[in-house]
Amino acid sequence: MEKEKKIVCTSKLEQIASRAKYRLDIIDTDIENYNERMRRDYEYFFRWYADNLYTLHIRKNYYTQLMLTNTGDVEEMRLYLKEKIATFTTELLEGELLKCSNNPMTNIALLVGLKAKQVLRREFADLLKVLES
């Protein structure tokens, strides 16, 4: 019975890794596409797509960290996902919307970062459901 449980858990961790790798592959492709647009016409890109590229880089960093955290321990992964979801939730509900900065881009980066964390919170909650199903 214990061996069967371990196989199921490993399968769930494999599902998490597979889904995270799938997301990373899509994010990497999207980053490359945006980089190409940026090389062609930076001014146009900056006005219309810079926030999307920044969001992708934030998501990529969190997914990369998730992949590094997947050491084969189901409980460790569950705790990691719960902690990230709780952190995102707190930042979204209680966090500042503006930094004390004279640089307007710092404030924009903060808002775009919150947008990325909304997406990450939803995606990580879906991954947690895989472990808890």
A tleap script that builds the chain and sets N, CA, C and O, in Angstrom:
source leaprc.protein.ff14SB
mol = sequence {
  NMET GLU LYS GLU LYS LYS ILE VAL CYS THR
  SER LYS LEU GLU GLN ILE ALA SER ARG ALA
  LYS TYR ARG LEU ASP ILE ILE ASP THR ASP
  ILE GLU ASN TYR ASN GLU ARG MET ARG ARG
  ASP TYR GLU TYR PHE PHE ARG TRP TYR ALA
  ASP ASN LEU TYR THR LEU HIE ILE ARG LYS
  ASN TYR TYR THR GLN LEU MET LEU THR ASN
  THR GLY ASP VAL GLU GLU MET ARG LEU TYR
  LEU LYS GLU LYS ILE ALA THR PHE THR THR
  GLU LEU LEU GLU GLY GLU LEU LEU LYS CYS
  SER ASN ASN PRO MET THR ASN ILE ALA LEU
  LEU VAL GLY LEU LYS ALA LYS GLN VAL LEU
  ARG ARG GLU PHE ALA ASP LEU LEU LYS VAL
  LEU GLU CSER
}
set mol.1.N position { 0.824 -1.197 0.000 }
set mol.1.CA position { 0.000 0.000 0.000 }
set mol.1.C position { 0.869 1.262 0.000 }
set mol.1.O position { 0.594 2.209 -0.736 }
set mol.2.N position { 1.918 1.267 0.829 }
set mol.2.CA position { 2.805 2.438 0.899 }
set mol.2.C position { 3.486 2.671 -0.440 }
set mol.2.O position { 3.651 3.816 -0.860 }
set mol.3.N position { 3.881 1.605 -1.110 }
set mol.3.CA position { 4.539 1.736 -2.413 }
set mol.3.C position { 3.578 2.341 -3.435 }
set mol.3.O position { 3.982 3.191 -4.228 }
set mol.4.N position { 2.321 1.918 -3.428 }
set mol.4.CA position { 1.320 2.474 -4.337 }
set mol.4.C position { 1.133 3.967 -4.085 }
set mol.4.O position { 1.014 4.745 -5.032 }
set mol.5.N position { 1.106 4.370 -2.822 }
set mol.5.CA position { 0.935 5.781 -2.486 }
set mol.5.C position { 2.122 6.586 -3.023 }
set mol.5.O position { 1.937 7.681 -3.554 }
set mol.6.N position { 3.320 6.056 -2.890 }
set mol.6.CA position { 4.512 6.749 -3.369 }
set mol.6.C position { 4.467 6.893 -4.896 }
set mol.6.O position { 4.864 7.930 -5.427 }
set mol.7.N position { 3.997 5.883 -5.591 }
set mol.7.CA position { 3.896 5.944 -7.049 }
set mol.7.C position { 2.903 7.025 -7.460 }
set mol.7.O position { 3.167 7.794 -8.385 }
set mol.8.N position { 1.768 7.086 -6.780 }
set mol.8.CA position { 0.777 8.106 -7.077 }
set mol.8.C position { 1.360 9.487 -6.817 }
set mol.8.O position { 1.185 10.393 -7.631 }
set mol.9.N position { 2.046 9.658 -5.699 }
set mol.9.CA position { 2.648 10.950 -5.357 }
set mol.9.C position { 3.697 11.347 -6.381 }
set mol.9.O position { 3.747 12.499 -6.812 }
set mol.10.N position { 4.532 10.399 -6.768 }
set mol.10.CA position { 5.549 10.692 -7.775 }
set mol.10.C position { 4.871 11.108 -9.073 }
set mol.10.O position { 5.319 12.036 -9.745 }
set mol.11.N position { 3.798 10.424 -9.418 }
set mol.11.CA position { 3.067 10.773 -10.622 }
set mol.11.C position { 2.534 12.207 -10.537 }
set mol.11.O position { 2.555 12.938 -11.528 }
set mol.12.N position { 2.066 12.601 -9.377 }
set mol.12.CA position { 1.558 13.960 -9.199 }
set mol.12.C position { 2.694 14.972 -9.319 }
set mol.12.O position { 2.520 16.034 -9.917 }
set mol.13.N position { 3.850 14.647 -8.756 }
set mol.13.CA position { 4.996 15.542 -8.898 }
set mol.13.C position { 5.448 15.620 -10.353 }
set mol.13.O position { 5.874 16.674 -10.826 }
set mol.14.N position { 5.352 14.509 -11.046 }
set mol.14.CA position { 5.678 14.517 -12.476 }
set mol.14.C position { 4.689 15.393 -13.246 }
set mol.14.O position { 5.071 16.096 -14.182 }
set mol.15.N position { 3.426 15.346 -12.848 }
set mol.15.CA position { 2.425 16.211 -13.480 }
set mol.15.C position { 2.744 17.678 -13.229 }
set mol.15.O position { 2.632 18.506 -14.133 }
set mol.16.N position { 3.139 17.998 -12.006 }
set mol.16.CA position { 3.513 19.380 -11.672 }
set mol.16.C position { 4.691 19.808 -12.540 }
set mol.16.O position { 4.674 20.885 -13.137 }
set mol.17.N position { 5.715 18.957 -12.605 }
set mol.17.CA position { 6.904 19.276 -13.403 }
set mol.17.C position { 6.545 19.426 -14.876 }
set mol.17.O position { 7.038 20.332 -15.548 }
set mol.18.N position { 5.699 18.553 -15.371 }
set mol.18.CA position { 5.296 18.602 -16.770 }
set mol.18.C position { 4.524 19.891 -17.071 }
set mol.18.O position { 4.772 20.550 -18.081 }
set mol.19.N position { 3.601 20.236 -16.198 }
set mol.19.CA position { 2.817 21.463 -16.400 }
set mol.19.C position { 3.694 22.711 -16.293 }
set mol.19.O position { 3.534 23.660 -17.060 }
set mol.20.N position { 4.619 22.697 -15.338 }
set mol.20.CA position { 5.518 23.844 -15.178 }
set mol.20.C position { 6.422 23.975 -16.405 }
set mol.20.O position { 6.653 25.082 -16.892 }
set mol.21.N position { 6.930 22.858 -16.899 }
set mol.21.CA position { 7.781 22.901 -18.088 }
set mol.21.C position { 6.989 23.380 -19.297 }
set mol.21.O position { 7.503 24.150 -20.108 }
set mol.22.N position { 5.759 22.938 -19.424 }
set mol.22.CA position { 4.886 23.386 -20.509 }
set mol.22.C position { 4.704 24.906 -20.450 }
set mol.22.O position { 4.822 25.594 -21.464 }
set mol.23.N position { 4.416 25.420 -19.246 }
set mol.23.CA position { 4.252 26.872 -19.088 }
set mol.23.C position { 5.552 27.602 -19.416 }
set mol.23.O position { 5.539 28.631 -20.091 }
set mol.24.N position { 6.673 27.064 -18.936 }
set mol.24.CA position { 7.965 27.696 -19.221 }
set mol.24.C position { 8.250 27.726 -20.716 }
set mol.24.O position { 8.770 28.715 -21.232 }
set mol.25.N position { 7.915 26.656 -21.404 }
set mol.25.CA position { 8.133 26.619 -22.857 }
set mol.25.C position { 7.303 27.697 -23.559 }
set mol.25.O position { 7.797 28.381 -24.455 }
set mol.26.N position { 6.051 27.843 -23.150 }
set mol.26.CA position { 5.189 28.877 -23.738 }
set mol.26.C position { 5.737 30.262 -23.406 }
set mol.26.O position { 5.809 31.130 -24.276 }
set mol.27.N position { 6.119 30.469 -22.158 }
set mol.27.CA position { 6.670 31.760 -21.743 }
set mol.27.C position { 7.931 32.079 -22.536 }
set mol.27.O position { 8.096 33.203 -23.010 }
set mol.28.N position { 8.827 31.098 -22.685 }
set mol.28.CA position { 10.060 31.328 -23.453 }
set mol.28.C position { 9.765 31.698 -24.907 }
set mol.28.O position { 10.406 32.585 -25.471 }
set mol.29.N position { 8.807 31.022 -25.499 }
set mol.29.CA position { 8.423 31.329 -26.886 }
set mol.29.C position { 7.855 32.740 -26.976 }
set mol.29.O position { 8.199 33.499 -27.882 }
set mol.30.N position { 6.988 33.084 -26.035 }
set mol.30.CA position { 6.407 34.429 -26.029 }
set mol.30.C position { 7.476 35.500 -25.818 }
set mol.30.O position { 7.428 36.554 -26.452 }
set mol.31.N position { 8.429 35.244 -24.945 }
set mol.31.CA position { 9.524 36.199 -24.712 }
set mol.31.C position { 10.317 36.403 -25.993 }
set mol.31.O position { 10.636 37.535 -26.355 }
set mol.32.N position { 10.632 35.325 -26.672 }
set mol.32.CA position { 11.395 35.453 -27.926 }
set mol.32.C position { 10.606 36.241 -28.969 }
set mol.32.O position { 11.172 37.068 -29.684 }
set mol.33.N position { 9.304 35.985 -29.057 }
set mol.33.CA position { 8.465 36.740 -30.003 }
set mol.33.C position { 8.442 38.230 -29.662 }
set mol.33.O position { 8.556 39.074 -30.551 }
set mol.34.N position { 8.298 38.548 -28.387 }
set mol.34.CA position { 8.314 39.955 -27.989 }
set mol.34.C position { 9.688 40.582 -28.223 }
set mol.34.O position { 9.782 41.740 -28.631 }
set mol.35.N position { 10.749 39.824 -27.966 }
set mol.35.CA position { 12.095 40.349 -28.216 }
set mol.35.C position { 12.283 40.689 -29.694 }
set mol.35.O position { 12.916 41.689 -30.032 }
set mol.36.N position { 11.739 39.864 -30.556 }
set mol.36.CA position { 11.821 40.133 -31.997 }
set mol.36.C position { 11.060 41.412 -32.345 }
set mol.36.O position { 11.555 42.240 -33.110 }
set mol.37.N position { 9.863 41.577 -31.788 }
set mol.37.CA position { 9.098 42.806 -32.022 }
set mol.37.C position { 9.864 44.022 -31.511 }
set mol.37.O position { 9.877 45.078 -32.142 }
set mol.38.N position { 10.500 43.850 -30.357 }
set mol.38.CA position { 11.245 44.950 -29.758 }
set mol.38.C position { 12.432 45.348 -30.651 }
set mol.38.O position { 12.722 46.535 -30.803 }
set mol.39.N position { 13.105 44.373 -31.231 }
set mol.39.CA position { 14.238 44.663 -32.117 }
set mol.39.C position { 13.799 45.413 -33.377 }
set mol.39.O position { 14.542 46.240 -33.906 }
set mol.40.N position { 12.595 45.118 -33.847 }
set mol.40.CA position { 12.106 45.768 -35.072 }
set mol.40.C position { 11.722 47.230 -34.852 }
set mol.40.O position { 12.066 48.096 -35.657 }
set mol.41.N position { 11.007 47.500 -33.759 }
set mol.41.CA position { 10.532 48.870 -33.517 }
set mol.41.C position { 10.355 49.058 -32.014 }
set mol.41.O position { 9.279 48.828 -31.463 }
set mol.42.N position { 11.437 49.481 -31.369 }
set mol.42.CA position { 11.433 49.578 -29.908 }
set mol.42.C position { 10.386 50.561 -29.400 }
set mol.42.O position { 9.682 50.257 -28.437 }
set mol.43.N position { 10.267 51.707 -30.009 }
set mol.43.CA position { 9.323 52.722 -29.529 }
set mol.43.C position { 7.886 52.191 -29.534 }
set mol.43.O position { 7.161 52.342 -28.552 }
set mol.44.N position { 7.489 51.581 -30.622 }
set mol.44.CA position { 6.152 51.004 -30.710 }
set mol.44.C position { 5.993 49.882 -29.688 }
set mol.44.O position { 4.988 49.808 -28.981 }
set mol.45.N position { 6.999 49.010 -29.618 }
set mol.45.CA position { 6.965 47.901 -28.666 }
set mol.45.C position { 6.800 48.431 -27.240 }
set mol.45.O position { 5.952 47.949 -26.489 }
set mol.46.N position { 7.593 49.399 -26.881 }
set mol.46.CA position { 7.568 49.921 -25.517 }
set mol.46.C position { 6.181 50.430 -25.145 }
set mol.46.O position { 5.696 50.158 -24.046 }
set mol.47.N position { 5.543 51.159 -26.041 }
set mol.47.CA position { 4.211 51.711 -25.754 }
set mol.47.C position { 3.154 50.623 -25.618 }
set mol.47.O position { 2.262 50.734 -24.776 }
set mol.48.N position { 3.239 49.572 -26.435 }
set mol.48.CA position { 2.153 48.609 -26.508 }
set mol.48.C position { 2.419 47.267 -25.833 }
set mol.48.O position { 1.470 46.588 -25.443 }
set mol.49.N position { 3.677 46.867 -25.684 }
set mol.49.CA position { 3.940 45.499 -25.230 }
set mol.49.C position { 4.941 45.351 -24.101 }
set mol.49.O position { 5.140 44.235 -23.622 }
set mol.50.N position { 5.576 46.415 -23.656 }
set mol.50.CA position { 6.616 46.303 -22.628 }
set mol.50.C position { 6.081 45.648 -21.353 }
set mol.50.O position { 6.778 44.845 -20.733 }
set mol.51.N position { 4.862 45.979 -20.963 }
set mol.51.CA position { 4.295 45.381 -19.755 }
set mol.51.C position { 4.113 43.875 -19.901 }
set mol.51.O position { 4.306 43.128 -18.942 }
set mol.52.N position { 3.744 43.428 -21.095 }
set mol.52.CA position { 3.584 41.987 -21.321 }
set mol.52.C position { 4.914 41.256 -21.178 }
set mol.52.O position { 4.978 40.187 -20.572 }
set mol.53.N position { 5.968 41.831 -21.732 }
set mol.53.CA position { 7.283 41.197 -21.643 }
set mol.53.C position { 7.760 41.160 -20.194 }
set mol.53.O position { 8.312 40.153 -19.751 }
set mol.54.N position { 7.555 42.230 -19.464 }
set mol.54.CA position { 7.948 42.262 -18.054 }
set mol.54.C position { 7.173 41.207 -17.250 }
set mol.54.O position { 7.746 40.522 -16.403 }
set mol.55.N position { 5.883 41.084 -17.519 }
set mol.55.CA position { 5.057 40.072 -16.862 }
set mol.55.C position { 5.589 38.666 -17.148 }
set mol.55.O position { 5.660 37.827 -16.250 }
set mol.56.N position { 5.954 38.420 -18.385 }
set mol.56.CA position { 6.488 37.110 -18.752 }
set mol.56.C position { 7.782 36.800 -18.004 }
set mol.56.O position { 7.989 35.668 -17.565 }
set mol.57.N position { 8.644 37.785 -17.857 }
set mol.57.CA position { 9.897 37.557 -17.140 }
set mol.57.C position { 9.655 37.259 -15.664 }
set mol.57.O position { 10.336 36.413 -15.086 }
set mol.58.N position { 8.705 37.937 -15.057 }
set mol.58.CA position { 8.370 37.650 -13.663 }
set mol.58.C position { 7.850 36.227 -13.536 }
set mol.58.O position { 8.281 35.485 -12.654 }
set mol.59.N position { 6.935 35.845 -14.403 }
set mol.59.CA position { 6.381 34.485 -14.361 }
set mol.59.C position { 7.472 33.453 -14.598 }
set mol.59.O position { 7.503 32.419 -13.931 }
set mol.60.N position { 8.369 33.724 -15.541 }
set mol.60.CA position { 9.457 32.790 -15.822 }
set mol.60.C position { 10.308 32.567 -14.570 }
set mol.60.O position { 10.672 31.433 -14.260 }
set mol.61.N position { 10.621 33.640 -13.857 }
set mol.61.CA position { 11.426 33.504 -12.640 }
set mol.61.C position { 10.738 32.623 -11.602 }
set mol.61.O position { 11.388 31.782 -10.982 }
set mol.62.N position { 9.446 32.803 -11.406 }
set mol.62.CA position { 8.730 31.982 -10.421 }
set mol.62.C position { 8.622 30.526 -10.867 }
set mol.62.O position { 8.751 29.623 -10.040 }
set mol.63.N position { 8.393 30.283 -12.138 }
set mol.63.CA position { 8.322 28.903 -12.619 }
set mol.63.C position { 9.681 28.221 -12.564 }
set mol.63.O position { 9.764 27.028 -12.270 }
set mol.64.N position { 10.734 28.958 -12.842 }
set mol.64.CA position { 12.079 28.398 -12.734 }
set mol.64.C position { 12.357 27.990 -11.291 }
set mol.64.O position { 12.900 26.915 -11.036 }
set mol.65.N position { 11.983 28.851 -10.356 }
set mol.65.CA position { 12.157 28.526 -8.938 }
set mol.65.C position { 11.316 27.314 -8.548 }
set mol.65.O position { 11.766 26.465 -7.779 }
set mol.66.N position { 10.107 27.236 -9.073 }
set mol.66.CA position { 9.249 26.078 -8.808 }
set mol.66.C position { 9.921 24.796 -9.280 }
set mol.66.O position { 9.908 23.790 -8.570 }
set mol.67.N position { 10.500 24.824 -10.458 }
set mol.67.CA position { 11.175 23.635 -10.990 }
set mol.67.C position { 12.354 23.238 -10.099 }
set mol.67.O position { 12.590 22.050 -9.878 }
set mol.68.N position { 13.083 24.209 -9.596 }
set mol.68.CA position { 14.218 23.926 -8.713 }
set mol.68.C position { 13.764 23.391 -7.359 }
set mol.68.O position { 14.502 22.664 -6.695 }
set mol.69.N position { 12.556 23.751 -6.952 }
set mol.69.CA position { 12.013 23.315 -5.662 }
set mol.69.C position { 11.507 21.878 -5.720 }
set mol.69.O position { 11.393 21.220 -4.686 }
set mol.70.N position { 11.208 21.390 -6.908 }
set mol.70.CA position { 10.655 20.045 -7.058 }
set mol.70.C position { 11.745 18.999 -6.850 }
set mol.70.O position { 12.372 18.530 -7.799 }
set mol.71.N position { 11.954 18.645 -5.575 }
set mol.71.CA position { 13.004 17.695 -5.210 }
set mol.71.C position { 12.486 16.264 -5.071 }
set mol.71.O position { 13.241 15.356 -4.726 }
set mol.72.N position { 11.207 16.071 -5.340 }
set mol.72.CA position { 10.646 14.729 -5.216 }
set mol.72.C position { 9.847 14.517 -3.946 }
set mol.72.O position { 9.351 13.415 -3.710 }
set mol.73.N position { 9.713 15.529 -3.136 }
set mol.73.CA position { 8.965 15.444 -1.885 }
set mol.73.C position { 7.626 16.146 -2.073 }
set mol.73.O position { 7.569 17.364 -2.243 }
set mol.74.N position { 6.550 15.366 -2.042 }
set mol.74.CA position { 5.204 15.894 -2.273 }
set mol.74.C position { 4.830 16.945 -1.238 }
set mol.74.O position { 4.292 17.998 -1.582 }
set mol.75.N position { 5.113 16.662 0.024 }
set mol.75.CA position { 4.735 17.603 1.080 }
set mol.75.C position { 5.506 18.915 0.948 }
set mol.75.O position { 4.950 19.989 1.182 }
set mol.76.N position { 6.763 18.832 0.580 }
set mol.76.CA position { 7.564 20.044 0.376 }
set mol.76.C position { 6.976 20.883 -0.761 }
set mol.76.O position { 6.904 22.107 -0.659 }
set mol.77.N position { 6.563 20.230 -1.827 }
set mol.77.CA position { 5.967 20.942 -2.952 }
set mol.77.C position { 4.634 21.559 -2.555 }
set mol.77.O position { 4.336 22.694 -2.928 }
set mol.78.N position { 3.839 20.822 -1.806 }
set mol.78.CA position { 2.546 21.335 -1.352 }
set mol.78.C position { 2.750 22.594 -0.491 }
set mol.78.O position { 2.058 23.596 -0.672 }
set mol.79.N position { 3.692 22.528 0.432 }
set mol.79.CA position { 3.970 23.675 1.298 }
set mol.79.C position { 4.501 24.861 0.491 }
set mol.79.O position { 4.136 26.007 0.755 }
set mol.80.N position { 5.355 24.587 -0.485 }
set mol.80.CA position { 5.900 25.648 -1.327 }
set mol.80.C position { 4.768 26.361 -2.076 }
set mol.80.O position { 4.701 27.590 -2.078 }
set mol.81.N position { 3.885 25.590 -2.709 }
set mol.81.CA position { 2.782 26.184 -3.463 }
set mol.81.C position { 1.846 26.970 -2.552 }
set mol.81.O position { 1.422 28.073 -2.897 }
set mol.82.N position { 1.523 26.404 -1.389 }
set mol.82.CA position { 0.639 27.106 -0.449 }
set mol.82.C position { 1.271 28.407 0.016 }
set mol.82.O position { 0.592 29.428 0.122 }
set mol.83.N position { 2.567 28.374 0.292 }
set mol.83.CA position { 3.258 29.581 0.756 }
set mol.83.C position { 3.274 30.648 -0.329 }
set mol.83.O position { 3.061 31.825 -0.037 }
set mol.84.N position { 3.523 30.259 -1.569 }
set mol.84.CA position { 3.536 31.229 -2.670 }
set mol.84.C position { 2.142 31.807 -2.893 }
set mol.84.O position { 1.995 33.014 -3.085 }
set mol.85.N position { 1.128 30.963 -2.869 }
set mol.85.CA position { -0.247 31.434 -3.052 }
set mol.85.C position { -0.610 32.419 -1.942 }
set mol.85.O position { -1.214 33.457 -2.213 }
set mol.86.N position { -0.252 32.108 -0.706 }
set mol.86.CA position { -0.542 33.001 0.421 }
set mol.86.C position { 0.208 34.323 0.271 }
set mol.86.O position { -0.349 35.388 0.537 }
set mol.87.N position { 1.457 34.257 -0.148 }
set mol.87.CA position { 2.249 35.480 -0.344 }
set mol.87.C position { 1.646 36.342 -1.439 }
set mol.87.O position { 1.506 37.553 -1.273 }
set mol.88.N position { 1.287 35.721 -2.565 }
set mol.88.CA position { 0.671 36.474 -3.658 }
set mol.88.C position { -0.633 37.120 -3.190 }
set mol.88.O position { -0.899 38.287 -3.477 }
set mol.89.N position { -1.431 36.352 -2.473 }
set mol.89.CA position { -2.717 36.855 -1.996 }
set mol.89.C position { -2.522 38.062 -1.084 }
set mol.89.O position { -3.211 39.072 -1.235 }
set mol.90.N position { -1.598 37.964 -0.151 }
set mol.90.CA position { -1.321 39.069 0.762 }
set mol.90.C position { -0.844 40.300 0.000 }
set mol.90.O position { -1.309 41.411 0.255 }
set mol.91.N position { 0.078 40.103 -0.930 }
set mol.91.CA position { 0.588 41.228 -1.707 }
set mol.91.C position { -0.519 41.883 -2.527 }
set mol.91.O position { -0.567 43.108 -2.648 }
set mol.92.N position { -1.405 41.069 -3.088 }
set mol.92.CA position { -2.483 41.616 -3.912 }
set mol.92.C position { -3.536 42.345 -3.081 }
set mol.92.O position { -4.088 43.353 -3.521 }
set mol.93.N position { -3.811 41.839 -1.889 }
set mol.93.CA position { -4.857 42.443 -1.059 }
set mol.93.C position { -4.350 43.592 -0.196 }
set mol.93.O position { -5.065 44.568 0.032 }
set mol.94.N position { -3.111 43.472 0.286 }
set mol.94.CA position { -2.630 44.441 1.264 }
set mol.94.C position { -1.437 45.256 0.798 }
set mol.94.O position { -1.021 46.196 1.476 }
set mol.95.N position { -0.892 44.907 -0.343 }
set mol.95.CA position { 0.324 45.560 -0.811 }
set mol.95.C position { 0.094 46.983 -1.285 }
set mol.95.O position { -1.028 47.403 -1.568 }
set mol.96.N position { 1.183 47.695 -1.359 }
set mol.96.CA position { 1.156 49.075 -1.839 }
set mol.96.C position { 0.959 49.087 -3.348 }
set mol.96.O position { 1.435 48.194 -4.049 }
set mol.97.N position { 0.267 50.084 -3.838 }
set mol.97.CA position { 0.094 50.251 -5.273 }
set mol.97.C position { 1.107 51.228 -5.861 }
set mol.97.O position { 1.286 51.300 -7.077 }
set mol.98.N position { 1.753 51.963 -4.998 }
set mol.98.CA position { 2.799 52.895 -5.428 }
set mol.98.C position { 3.986 52.789 -4.486 }
set mol.98.O position { 3.823 52.624 -3.276 }
set mol.99.N position { 5.157 52.882 -5.044 }
set mol.99.CA position { 6.374 52.942 -4.243 }
set mol.99.C position { 6.704 54.403 -4.001 }
set mol.99.O position { 6.245 55.279 -4.734 }
set mol.100.N position { 7.481 54.660 -2.995 }
set mol.100.CA position { 7.960 56.020 -2.743 }
set mol.100.C position { 9.174 56.250 -3.636 }
set mol.100.O position { 10.320 56.144 -3.199 }
set mol.101.N position { 8.896 56.563 -4.884 }
set mol.101.CA position { 9.968 56.724 -5.852 }
set mol.101.C position { 9.661 57.909 -6.754 }
set mol.101.O position { 8.506 58.183 -7.079 }
set mol.102.N position { 10.708 58.595 -7.144 }
set mol.102.CA position { 10.557 59.683 -8.107 }
set mol.102.C position { 10.519 59.154 -9.538 }
set mol.102.O position { 10.189 59.881 -10.475 }
set mol.103.N position { 10.858 57.893 -9.687 }
set mol.103.CA position { 10.901 57.287 -11.010 }
set mol.103.C position { 9.536 56.676 -11.326 }
set mol.103.O position { 9.131 55.723 -10.660 }
set mol.104.N position { 8.822 57.190 -12.314 }
set mol.104.CA position { 7.491 56.658 -12.628 }
set mol.104.C position { 7.544 55.198 -13.087 }
set mol.104.O position { 6.573 54.463 -12.905 }
set mol.105.N position { 8.658 54.770 -13.676 }
set mol.105.CA position { 8.752 53.382 -14.143 }
set mol.105.C position { 8.758 52.400 -12.975 }
set mol.105.O position { 8.298 51.267 -13.116 }
set mol.106.N position { 9.276 52.825 -11.823 }
set mol.106.CA position { 9.252 51.968 -10.638 }
set mol.106.C position { 7.818 51.662 -10.237 }
set mol.106.O position { 7.491 50.525 -9.896 }
set mol.107.N position { 6.965 52.676 -10.279 }
set mol.107.CA position { 5.550 52.469 -9.937 }
set mol.107.C position { 4.848 51.606 -10.978 }
set mol.107.O position { 4.013 50.769 -10.634 }
set mol.108.N position { 5.179 51.804 -12.223 }
set mol.108.CA position { 4.591 50.984 -13.285 }
set mol.108.C position { 5.039 49.532 -13.127 }
set mol.108.O position { 4.238 48.610 -13.278 }
set mol.109.N position { 6.318 49.334 -12.824 }
set mol.109.CA position { 6.838 47.976 -12.631 }
set mol.109.C position { 6.118 47.286 -11.472 }
set mol.109.O position { 5.826 46.092 -11.544 }
set mol.110.N position { 5.836 48.026 -10.417 }
set mol.110.CA position { 5.112 47.454 -9.282 }
set mol.110.C position { 3.724 46.985 -9.713 }
set mol.110.O position { 3.309 45.876 -9.379 }
set mol.111.N position { 3.011 47.828 -10.452 }
set mol.111.CA position { 1.663 47.454 -10.902 }
set mol.111.C position { 1.691 46.264 -11.857 }
set mol.111.O position { 0.852 45.368 -11.761 }
set mol.112.N position { 2.649 46.254 -12.775 }
set mol.112.CA position { 2.759 45.132 -13.714 }
set mol.112.C position { 3.144 43.858 -12.958 }
set mol.112.O position { 2.686 42.766 -13.295 }
set mol.113.N position { 3.986 44.008 -11.935 }
set mol.113.CA position { 4.339 42.858 -11.105 }
set mol.113.C position { 3.125 42.280 -10.394 }
set mol.113.O position { 3.001 41.063 -10.255 }
set mol.114.N position { 2.235 43.150 -9.945 }
set mol.114.CA position { 1.001 42.667 -9.306 }
set mol.114.C position { 0.120 41.937 -10.311 }
set mol.114.O position { -0.516 40.937 -9.979 }
set mol.115.N position { 0.086 42.437 -11.527 }
set mol.115.CA position { -0.666 41.758 -12.587 }
set mol.115.C position { -0.100 40.344 -12.805 }
set mol.115.O position { -0.856 39.381 -12.940 }
set mol.116.N position { 1.207 40.233 -12.838 }
set mol.116.CA position { 1.851 38.921 -13.008 }
set mol.116.C position { 1.519 38.005 -11.834 }
set mol.116.O position { 1.294 36.810 -12.022 }
set mol.117.N position { 1.487 38.557 -10.636 }
set mol.117.CA position { 1.201 37.735 -9.458 }
set mol.117.C position { -0.252 37.278 -9.419 }
set mol.117.O position { -0.547 36.229 -8.846 }
set mol.118.N position { -1.163 38.041 -10.016 }
set mol.118.CA position { -2.543 37.563 -10.145 }
set mol.118.C position { -2.578 36.287 -10.986 }
set mol.118.O position { -3.232 35.307 -10.629 }
set mol.119.N position { -1.866 36.321 -12.103 }
set mol.119.CA position { -1.814 35.155 -12.994 }
set mol.119.C position { -1.129 33.997 -12.282 }
set mol.119.O position { -1.626 32.871 -12.309 }
set mol.120.N position { 0.006 34.263 -11.646 }
set mol.120.CA position { 0.747 33.211 -10.945 }
set mol.120.C position { -0.075 32.596 -9.823 }
set mol.120.O position { -0.044 31.381 -9.627 }
set mol.121.N position { -0.803 33.411 -9.093 }
set mol.121.CA position { -1.629 32.888 -8.002 }
set mol.121.C position { -2.640 31.880 -8.534 }
set mol.121.O position { -2.828 30.806 -7.962 }
set mol.122.N position { -3.276 32.239 -9.621 }
set mol.122.CA position { -4.263 31.346 -10.244 }
set mol.122.C position { -3.586 30.065 -10.759 }
set mol.122.O position { -4.095 28.966 -10.541 }
set mol.123.N position { -2.460 30.206 -11.429 }
set mol.123.CA position { -1.759 29.048 -11.996 }
set mol.123.C position { -1.210 28.135 -10.890 }
set mol.123.O position { -1.294 26.912 -11.002 }
set mol.124.N position { -0.658 28.715 -9.841 }
set mol.124.CA position { -0.128 27.895 -8.742 }
set mol.124.C position { -1.262 27.208 -7.985 }
set mol.124.O position { -1.088 26.090 -7.501 }
set mol.125.N position { -2.421 27.859 -7.877 }
set mol.125.CA position { -3.578 27.215 -7.242 }
set mol.125.C position { -4.011 25.993 -8.054 }
set mol.125.O position { -4.397 24.973 -7.484 }
set mol.126.N position { -3.949 26.095 -9.376 }
set mol.126.CA position { -4.267 24.939 -10.222 }
set mol.126.C position { -3.267 23.817 -10.007 }
set mol.126.O position { -3.650 22.647 -9.985 }
set mol.127.N position { -1.991 24.152 -9.848 }
set mol.127.CA position { -0.968 23.122 -9.575 }
set mol.127.C position { -1.208 22.473 -8.215 }
set mol.127.O position { -1.046 21.263 -8.059 }
set mol.128.N position { -1.592 23.277 -7.246 }
set mol.128.CA position { -1.868 22.723 -5.911 }
set mol.128.C position { -3.031 21.742 -5.971 }
set mol.128.O position { -3.019 20.727 -5.274 }
set mol.129.N position { -4.020 22.027 -6.785 }
set mol.129.CA position { -5.160 21.108 -6.933 }
set mol.129.C position { -4.713 19.749 -7.440 }
set mol.129.O position { -5.285 18.727 -7.063 }
set mol.130.N position { -3.691 19.727 -8.296 }
set mol.130.CA position { -3.150 18.452 -8.778 }
set mol.130.C position { -2.620 17.631 -7.603 }
set mol.130.O position { -2.865 16.426 -7.530 }
set mol.131.N position { -1.909 18.263 -6.700 }
set mol.131.CA position { -1.357 17.544 -5.544 }
set mol.131.C position { -2.442 17.094 -4.563 }
set mol.131.O position { -2.308 16.059 -3.910 }
set mol.132.N position { -3.501 17.870 -4.468 }
set mol.132.CA position { -4.530 17.579 -3.482 }
set mol.132.C position { -5.680 16.736 -4.019 }
set mol.132.O position { -6.614 16.406 -3.288 }
set mol.133.N position { -5.604 16.391 -5.296 }
set mol.133.CA position { -6.693 15.569 -5.852 }
set mol.133.C position { -6.443 14.095 -5.618 }
set mol.133.O position { -7.255 13.260 -6.018 }
savepdb mol mol.pdb
quit
